[in-house]
């Protein structure tokens, strides 16, 4: 059985996704015609990252694993 993932490791995953959202948001804002829907989705992504970072502060092992799984999928989906 593998070691459970630590909150610190998950924090790194969350930060990686957060950075991607922030970079995409800046690029979209600089576009000649920013897409309002994309801006909204990117802002929601940043908000979710912030909420998950906060949740990690008091998360039990199961919650940490759930957040880790979600961000592992996001990292893969975003091509990171």
N, C-alpha and C positions, 0 to 999 in steps of 0.2 A: 504494500500500500504506500502511496506517495505521501509526502508531507503536505499538510494543508497549506494553502497559499496564505501569506500574511497580509494584514491590512496595508502594510507599507508597499508590498508588491502590487497590490490592487491599485493603490494610490498612483503608482507609476503608470499603470495602464490608463487610468482615468485621466491623468495629466497628458498622456500621449494623445488621447482622443480630444481632450480639451484644446490642446495646441492646434490640432487639425481643424477643429471648428473655428477657432479664432483666426487662423490664417485664411480659411475659406471666407469667413465673414468680411475680413478686410479686403480681400480680392473682389468679393461681390459688391461691396460698397464703392470700390474704385471703378467698377465697370461703367461703361458709358450709359447703359440702361440697366440698373440693378433690378433683379427679379424680386419683387416684394415677398413672394411665397418662399423663395429660397432663403431670403434674409430671415424670415420668420422661423423657418425650420432650423437654421444655424443658431439663432438666438435661443431657441428651445433646447437645442443640443447642449449649448453652453450652460444653460440653467440646470439641465439634468446632471451634467458633470458636477456642478457646484453642489447640488442636492446629494449626489452620491458621495462626494468627498465628505460632506457633513455627516451623512449616515454611517460612514466608515468609522467615525470617531467612537461610536458606541455599539457597533455591530458585533453580533455573536458570530461564531464560526460559520454557521449556515448562511447568514446574511452576507458575510464576506465572500463565501463561495458563489452565491447568487450574483453579486455585483461583479465578481471576477469573470464568471461565465458570460454575462451580458457584455462586458467590455472586451473580452477575448473575441466574441462574435463581431463586435463593432470594429475592432482593429482589423480583423480579416475582411470585413465588408468594405471598409474604407481603403483597403489596399496598403495598409501601413506595414 
